[in-house]
């Protein structure tokens, strides 16, 4: 259990009365004169997201008043813990489900990335969790999200392809999965020429990571992650400002590892496979070039129109491998395009799928889990934007428009149409700090994907 929680009543917790804007006035009318006067004197307002700390006559904190828009959003209570003094607190006025959401928000709000910067061991507010809550499930969700954030926040110096593989090894060992690594020039021998082409320009050898867990008789789910551990843009070099955050270009790999951890720690009856293409897109005398034609595992050839469109090249081999054992569902996560963020902003990943019903269900679950996805069209008439005169397709669009769609159409070429597939084009980064969501690496679509996979196990 996270240190920000307790289930021990060694002292009486301080009550936090959680109210909605719509019921605050009725609640206030029922309070004693002391409380009404205190709230008025301190300028408390339902339109100000500040907690009201209510003292008793001796000055000791007696209770806390907190007003939200509604009770059923993960983020409504995310800003509360930072406003409280040290102590143990208990939420009042919530259902069991609402309390679980509040606990997750509380846990997400206390996350800190501390690998390189020590933090002061200051006392913090602790949330009392009633015994009827599934604390283990809350911890699993938080652990998965923390893992995603930690992996993305780690600089490329310490999160190269081998480091990413080590993170996968640790999860595999913890849960008894089998794992395979194909590295360096062995990628060519084993039929992964596209991953090799992207990664060969770095001193850190590229590799394919392939992890399998679970009973073969259970539903087969394959997760595919883009693991470009640093993206300089290659010979089509990025600008300094665009390169600054490219340690996060392995965010897709971080997501599938976090999701795998969540699935395995929950012991879901799933036959899970995780495939990651890990590489650095760097500049050297051996880096792949604009105009090169790259082979792929599926046998399709790709003309390199732009070396900075490397993620889809890496994923082409991964998706081809994913299809070979005919899973029921493939979900890939990738920090794939800037176009997706231009269209939808940094907080809403683009969702593409070869099955509209699948996409609609993911979109519905994303709203239910405060984890928004937006279904974008896999618009086939744009397919000719990635035609090549000398290869089967180009990794760069001939049009300045619809960049996220053409990237998804490229990936679609490597997915068997009879396999249900979704592609999540994610930012994987909070560009500004908000309650529960500090600036830095972020899990996006993780809760949605887990909720869908969980639903596959319910008969």
C-alpha positions as CSV (number, residue, x, y, z in Angstrom):
1,X,0.0,0.0,0.0
2,X,1.3,3.5,-0.9
3,X,2.6,5.5,2.0
4,X,0.0,8.2,1.3
5,X,-2.7,5.7,2.4
6,X,-3.6,4.0,5.6
7,X,-6.3,1.6,6.8
8,X,-5.2,1.8,10.5
9,X,-7.4,3.8,12.9
10,X,-4.7,4.5,15.5
11,X,-6.1,8.0,15.7
12,X,-9.4,9.5,14.6
13,X,-9.0,10.8,11.0
14,X,-10.0,14.4,10.3
15,X,-13.2,14.4,8.2
16,X,-13.2,15.9,4.7
17,X,-16.8,16.7,3.7
18,X,-17.0,16.5,0.0
19,X,-19.9,18.5,-1.5
20,X,-21.0,19.5,-5.0
21,X,-21.8,23.0,-6.0
22,X,-25.4,22.1,-6.4
23,X,-25.8,20.8,-2.8
24,X,-23.5,23.2,-1.0
25,X,-26.2,25.9,-0.2
26,X,-28.5,23.3,1.3
27,X,-25.7,21.9,3.4
28,X,-24.5,25.3,4.6
29,X,-28.0,26.2,5.8
30,X,-27.9,23.2,8.1
31,X,-24.6,24.1,9.8
32,X,-24.2,25.9,13.1
33,X,-23.5,29.6,13.4
34,X,-19.8,29.2,14.1
35,X,-19.2,27.3,10.9
36,X,-21.3,29.6,8.8
37,X,-19.5,32.6,10.1
38,X,-16.1,31.1,9.6
39,X,-16.8,30.2,6.0
40,X,-18.1,33.7,5.4
41,X,-15.2,35.4,7.2
42,X,-12.5,33.4,5.2
43,X,-14.2,34.2,1.9
44,X,-14.9,30.6,1.1
45,X,-16.6,30.2,-2.3
46,X,-17.9,27.2,-4.3
47,X,-16.2,28.8,-7.4
48,X,-12.8,28.7,-5.7
49,X,-11.2,25.2,-5.7
50,X,-9.7,25.8,-2.2
51,X,-10.3,23.6,0.8
52,X,-11.8,25.2,3.8
53,X,-9.9,24.2,7.0
54,X,-12.4,24.4,9.8
55,X,-11.0,24.8,13.3
56,X,-12.6,23.9,16.6
57,X,-12.7,26.6,19.4
58,X,-9.1,25.7,20.6
59,X,-7.8,26.3,17.1
60,X,-7.2,22.6,16.3
61,X,-8.2,21.5,12.9
62,X,-11.7,19.9,13.2
63,X,-12.8,19.2,9.6
64,X,-12.3,20.2,6.0
65,X,-14.9,21.4,3.5
66,X,-14.2,20.8,-0.2
67,X,-16.5,21.5,-3.1
68,X,-16.4,19.9,-6.5
69,X,-18.4,20.1,-9.7
70,X,-19.5,16.5,-9.4
71,X,-18.4,13.4,-7.6
72,X,-17.7,11.0,-10.5
73,X,-14.5,12.4,-12.1
74,X,-11.1,11.1,-11.3
75,X,-9.5,14.5,-11.3
76,X,-12.1,16.4,-9.1
77,X,-10.2,15.6,-5.9
78,X,-6.7,15.5,-7.3
79,X,-5.8,19.0,-6.0
80,X,-7.0,18.3,-2.4
81,X,-4.0,16.6,-0.7
82,X,-1.6,19.5,-1.5
83,X,-3.8,21.9,0.4
84,X,-3.9,19.9,3.6
85,X,-1.5,19.9,6.6
86,X,0.1,16.7,7.9
87,X,-2.4,14.3,9.3
88,X,-4.8,11.4,8.5
89,X,-8.0,12.4,6.7
90,X,-11.1,10.5,5.8
91,X,-13.5,11.5,3.0
92,X,-17.2,11.9,3.7
93,X,-20.2,11.9,1.4
94,X,-18.8,9.5,-1.2
95,X,-19.9,6.1,-2.5
96,X,-17.4,3.3,-2.6
97,X,-16.7,3.8,-6.3
98,X,-16.3,7.6,-5.8
99,X,-13.9,6.9,-2.9
100,X,-11.8,4.6,-5.1
101,X,-11.6,7.4,-7.7
102,X,-10.6,9.8,-5.1
103,X,-7.9,7.5,-3.8
104,X,-6.4,7.1,-7.3
105,X,-6.4,10.8,-7.7
106,X,-4.8,11.3,-4.3
107,X,-2.1,8.7,-5.2
108,X,-1.4,10.3,-8.6
109,X,-1.1,13.7,-7.1
110,X,1.8,12.7,-4.8
111,X,3.9,11.2,-7.6
112,X,7.4,12.6,-7.9
113,X,10.3,11.7,-10.2
114,X,13.2,11.6,-7.8
115,X,15.9,9.7,-9.6
116,X,18.2,12.7,-10.0
117,X,16.9,15.2,-7.4
118,X,16.5,14.5,-3.7
119,X,13.3,15.8,-2.2
120,X,12.8,16.8,1.4
121,X,11.1,14.2,3.6
122,X,8.3,16.4,4.7
123,X,5.2,15.1,6.4
124,X,2.2,14.8,4.2
125,X,-1.5,14.3,4.3
126,X,-2.5,10.6,4.5
127,X,-5.8,9.3,3.2
128,X,-7.7,6.7,5.3
129,X,-9.0,4.0,3.1
130,X,-12.1,2.1,4.4
131,X,-11.6,-1.7,4.6
132,X,-14.3,-2.4,1.9
133,X,-12.1,-0.7,-0.7
134,X,-10.0,-2.8,-3.0
135,X,-6.7,-1.2,-2.0
136,X,-4.7,-3.8,-4.0
137,X,-6.5,-2.8,-7.2
138,X,-5.8,0.9,-6.5
139,X,-2.1,0.2,-5.9
140,X,-1.9,-1.7,-9.1
141,X,-3.3,1.1,-11.1
142,X,-1.0,3.6,-9.4
143,X,2.1,1.3,-9.9
144,X,1.3,1.0,-13.6
145,X,1.0,4.7,-14.0
146,X,4.1,5.5,-12.0
147,X,6.0,3.0,-14.1
148,X,5.0,4.7,-17.3
149,X,5.8,8.2,-15.9
150,X,9.2,7.0,-14.6
151,X,10.3,5.4,-17.8
152,X,9.4,8.4,-19.9
153,X,10.9,10.9,-17.5
154,X,14.3,9.1,-17.5
155,X,16.7,10.8,-19.9
156,X,18.0,8.9,-22.9
157,X,21.4,8.7,-21.3
158,X,19.9,6.1,-19.0
159,X,17.0,4.9,-21.1
160,X,18.5,3.5,-24.3
161,X,17.4,0.4,-26.0
162,X,19.3,-1.9,-23.5
163,X,17.8,0.0,-20.5
164,X,14.3,-0.3,-22.0
165,X,15.0,-4.1,-22.5
166,X,16.1,-4.3,-18.8
167,X,12.9,-2.7,-17.7
168,X,11.0,-5.4,-19.7
169,X,13.2,-8.1,-18.2
170,X,12.3,-7.0,-14.6
171,X,8.6,-7.2,-15.3
172,X,9.0,-10.6,-17.1
173,X,11.0,-12.0,-14.1
174,X,8.5,-10.7,-11.6
175,X,5.5,-12.4,-13.2
176,X,7.1,-15.4,-14.9
177,X,6.7,-14.3,-18.5
178,X,9.0,-15.4,-21.2
179,X,11.1,-12.8,-23.0
180,X,13.2,-12.7,-26.1
181,X,15.7,-10.0,-27.3
182,X,17.0,-9.7,-30.9
183,X,19.8,-7.2,-31.1
184,X,22.0,-5.4,-33.6
185,X,22.8,-7.2,-36.8
186,X,20.8,-10.2,-35.7
187,X,17.7,-8.1,-36.5
188,X,18.6,-8.5,-40.2
189,X,19.2,-12.3,-39.8
190,X,15.9,-12.7,-37.9
191,X,13.8,-10.7,-40.3
192,X,13.5,-7.2,-38.7
193,X,15.3,-5.0,-41.3
194,X,13.2,-1.9,-40.7
195,X,14.1,-1.7,-37.0
196,X,17.7,-2.2,-37.8
197,X,17.7,0.5,-40.5
198,X,16.4,3.1,-38.1
199,X,18.7,2.2,-35.2
200,X,21.9,1.3,-37.0
201,X,23.2,4.9,-36.8
202,X,23.5,4.8,-33.0
203,X,26.3,3.3,-30.9
204,X,23.5,1.8,-28.8
205,X,22.3,-1.2,-30.8
206,X,18.6,-1.4,-31.7
207,X,16.6,-4.4,-30.6
208,X,13.3,-6.2,-30.7
209,X,11.8,-7.0,-27.3
210,X,9.2,-9.8,-27.4
211,X,7.5,-10.9,-24.1
212,X,4.7,-13.5,-23.7
213,X,2.7,-14.3,-20.6
214,X,-0.4,-16.2,-19.7
215,X,-2.4,-19.3,-20.6
216,X,-2.5,-20.0,-24.4
217,X,-6.2,-20.9,-24.0
218,X,-7.1,-17.4,-22.9
219,X,-8.0,-14.5,-25.2
220,X,-4.9,-13.4,-27.1
221,X,-4.0,-9.7,-26.8
222,X,-0.9,-8.2,-28.3
223,X,0.5,-4.8,-27.3
224,X,2.9,-3.0,-29.6
225,X,5.0,-0.1,-28.4
226,X,7.2,2.4,-30.2
227,X,10.5,2.4,-28.3
228,X,12.6,5.2,-30.0
229,X,14.7,6.0,-27.0
230,X,15.9,9.3,-28.5
231,X,14.9,10.9,-31.8
232,X,17.3,13.4,-33.2
233,X,15.4,13.3,-36.5
234,X,18.3,11.5,-38.1
235,X,19.8,13.2,-41.1
236,X,16.6,15.2,-41.5
237,X,17.7,16.8,-38.2
238,X,15.1,18.2,-35.8
239,X,15.4,21.8,-34.6
240,X,16.8,22.3,-31.0
241,X,13.3,23.1,-29.7
242,X,11.7,20.0,-31.3
243,X,14.5,17.8,-30.1
244,X,14.4,18.9,-26.5
245,X,11.7,16.4,-25.3
246,X,12.7,13.5,-27.6
247,X,13.6,11.3,-24.6
248,X,9.9,10.8,-24.5
249,X,9.8,9.2,-28.0
250,X,9.8,5.8,-26.3
251,X,6.5,6.7,-24.6
252,X,4.7,4.0,-26.5
253,X,7.0,1.3,-25.2
254,X,6.6,2.8,-21.7
255,X,2.8,2.5,-22.1
256,X,2.8,-1.2,-23.1
257,X,5.1,-2.1,-20.3
258,X,3.0,-0.3,-17.8
259,X,-0.2,-1.9,-19.2
260,X,1.5,-5.3,-19.1
261,X,2.5,-4.8,-15.5
262,X,-1.1,-3.9,-14.7
263,X,-2.5,-6.9,-16.5
264,X,-0.1,-9.4,-15.0
265,X,-0.2,-8.1,-11.5
266,X,-4.0,-8.3,-11.7
267,X,-3.7,-11.9,-13.0
268,X,-6.2,-11.3,-15.8
269,X,-7.0,-14.4,-17.8
270,X,-5.3,-13.1,-20.9
271,X,-2.7,-14.5,-23.2
272,X,-0.6,-11.4,-23.4
273,X,2.2,-10.6,-25.8
274,X,4.2,-7.4,-25.7
275,X,6.3,-6.3,-28.7
276,X,8.6,-3.3,-28.6
277,X,10.9,-2.0,-31.3
278,X,13.7,-0.2,-29.4
279,X,16.2,2.0,-31.2
280,X,17.8,5.5,-31.2
281,X,17.4,7.6,-34.4
282,X,20.8,9.2,-34.5
283,X,23.3,10.7,-36.9
284,X,26.4,8.9,-38.0
285,X,28.2,7.7,-41.1
286,X,26.0,4.6,-40.9
287,X,22.6,6.4,-40.4
288,X,19.9,5.6,-42.9
289,X,19.3,8.3,-45.5
290,X,16.5,10.2,-47.2
291,X,15.9,8.3,-50.5
292,X,16.9,4.9,-49.1
293,X,14.6,2.0,-49.7
294,X,14.1,-0.2,-46.6
295,X,12.9,-3.7,-46.5
296,X,10.4,-4.8,-43.9
297,X,9.4,-8.0,-42.2
298,X,6.1,-8.2,-44.2
299,X,8.1,-8.0,-47.5
300,X,6.9,-4.5,-48.4
301,X,9.5,-2.0,-49.3
302,X,9.5,1.6,-47.9
303,X,11.1,4.6,-49.5
304,X,12.5,6.9,-46.8
305,X,11.1,10.3,-47.6
306,X,12.1,11.7,-44.3
307,X,14.3,10.1,-41.7
308,X,12.3,11.9,-39.0
309,X,9.3,9.7,-39.8
310,X,11.1,6.8,-38.2
311,X,8.5,5.6,-35.7
312,X,6.2,4.1,-38.3
313,X,9.2,2.3,-39.9
314,X,10.1,0.7,-36.6
315,X,6.5,-0.2,-35.9
316,X,6.1,-1.8,-39.4
317,X,8.2,-4.8,-38.3
318,X,6.6,-4.9,-34.9
319,X,3.0,-5.0,-36.3
320,X,4.0,-7.6,-38.9
321,X,5.3,-9.8,-36.1
322,X,2.2,-9.2,-34.0
323,X,-0.1,-10.5,-36.7
324,X,1.8,-13.8,-37.2
325,X,0.1,-15.6,-34.3
326,X,-3.3,-14.1,-35.1
327,X,-4.3,-12.4,-31.8
328,X,-7.8,-11.4,-31.2
329,X,-6.8,-7.7,-30.7
330,X,-3.7,-5.6,-31.3
331,X,-3.3,-2.3,-29.6
332,X,-0.2,-0.1,-30.4
333,X,0.9,3.0,-28.5
334,X,3.2,5.5,-30.2
335,X,4.4,9.1,-29.9
336,X,4.0,9.0,-33.7
337,X,3.1,12.4,-35.1
338,X,3.1,16.1,-34.4
339,X,0.0,16.4,-36.6
340,X,-2.1,14.5,-34.0
341,X,-1.2,17.1,-31.3
342,X,-1.8,20.0,-33.7
343,X,-5.3,18.7,-34.3
344,X,-6.3,17.6,-30.8
345,X,-3.8,19.2,-28.5
346,X,-1.5,17.5,-26.1
347,X,-4.1,15.9,-23.8
348,X,-6.3,14.0,-26.3
349,X,-4.6,11.1,-28.2
350,X,-5.8,10.3,-31.7
351,X,-7.4,6.8,-31.9
352,X,-7.4,5.0,-35.2
353,X,-8.8,1.5,-35.9
354,X,-9.7,-0.9,-38.6
355,X,-12.9,-1.6,-36.8
356,X,-15.3,1.2,-36.0
357,X,-17.2,-0.7,-33.3
358,X,-13.9,-1.4,-31.5
359,X,-13.0,2.3,-31.8
360,X,-16.4,3.4,-30.5
361,X,-16.1,1.2,-27.5
362,X,-12.6,2.5,-26.7
363,X,-13.8,6.0,-27.0
364,X,-16.8,5.3,-24.7
365,X,-14.5,3.7,-22.1
366,X,-12.1,6.6,-22.4
367,X,-14.7,9.1,-21.3
368,X,-15.9,6.7,-18.5
369,X,-12.3,6.5,-17.2
370,X,-11.3,10.2,-17.5
371,X,-8.7,9.1,-20.1
372,X,-9.9,10.8,-23.3
373,X,-9.3,9.4,-26.8
374,X,-10.7,10.8,-30.0
375,X,-11.7,8.5,-32.8
376,X,-10.1,9.7,-36.1
377,X,-10.9,8.3,-39.5
378,X,-8.7,5.8,-41.2
379,X,-9.6,7.6,-44.4
380,X,-8.6,5.4,-47.3
381,X,-8.7,8.0,-50.1
382,X,-5.6,9.5,-48.5
383,X,-3.7,6.3,-49.0
384,X,-2.1,7.7,-52.2
385,X,-0.4,10.4,-50.2
386,X,2.1,7.7,-49.1
387,X,2.7,6.2,-52.6
388,X,6.2,5.9,-53.8
389,X,7.4,5.6,-57.4
390,X,10.2,3.2,-56.6
391,X,8.9,1.3,-53.5
392,X,5.6,-0.1,-52.2
393,X,5.1,2.9,-50.1
394,X,6.8,6.0,-48.6
395,X,7.3,6.8,-44.9
396,X,6.6,10.5,-45.7
397,X,3.4,11.9,-47.1
398,X,3.4,13.9,-50.3
399,X,0.8,16.2,-48.8
400,X,1.2,18.7,-45.9
401,X,-2.3,17.7,-44.7
402,X,-3.7,14.9,-42.6
403,X,-0.3,13.8,-41.1
404,X,-1.8,11.7,-38.3
405,X,-4.1,9.9,-40.7
406,X,-1.4,9.1,-43.3
407,X,0.8,7.8,-40.5
408,X,-2.0,5.5,-39.4
409,X,-2.6,4.4,-43.0
410,X,1.0,3.5,-43.2
411,X,0.7,1.3,-40.1
412,X,-2.5,-0.2,-41.5
413,X,-0.5,-1.7,-44.4
414,X,1.3,-4.0,-41.9
415,X,-1.8,-5.2,-40.1
416,X,-3.9,-8.2,-41.3
417,X,-7.4,-6.8,-41.9
418,X,-9.1,-9.7,-40.2
419,X,-7.3,-8.8,-36.9
420,X,-9.0,-6.1,-34.7
421,X,-6.4,-3.3,-34.3
422,X,-6.2,0.1,-32.7
423,X,-3.5,2.7,-32.9
424,X,-3.1,5.3,-30.3
425,X,-1.0,8.4,-31.3
426,X,-0.1,9.8,-27.9
427,X,1.7,12.8,-26.6
428,X,2.8,10.9,-23.4
429,X,3.7,14.2,-21.7
430,X,2.0,16.8,-19.6
431,X,3.1,20.2,-21.0
432,X,2.0,21.9,-17.8
433,X,1.4,20.8,-14.2
434,X,-2.2,20.3,-13.1
435,X,-3.5,18.6,-10.0
436,X,-2.6,14.9,-10.2
437,X,-0.8,15.4,-13.5
438,X,2.7,16.9,-12.9
439,X,4.6,18.3,-15.8
440,X,6.5,15.4,-17.5
441,X,5.9,11.9,-18.6
442,X,2.2,10.8,-18.6
443,X,0.1,7.7,-19.2
444,X,-2.5,8.4,-21.8
445,X,-5.0,5.8,-22.9
446,X,-3.6,3.4,-20.3
447,X,-6.8,3.2,-18.2
448,X,-9.0,2.9,-21.3
449,X,-7.0,0.0,-22.7
450,X,-7.0,-1.8,-19.3
451,X,-10.7,-1.4,-19.0
452,X,-11.3,-2.9,-22.4
453,X,-9.0,-5.8,-21.8
454,X,-10.7,-6.4,-18.4
455,X,-14.1,-6.4,-20.2
456,X,-12.8,-9.3,-22.4
457,X,-12.3,-11.4,-19.4
458,X,-15.9,-10.9,-18.0
459,X,-18.3,-13.5,-19.2
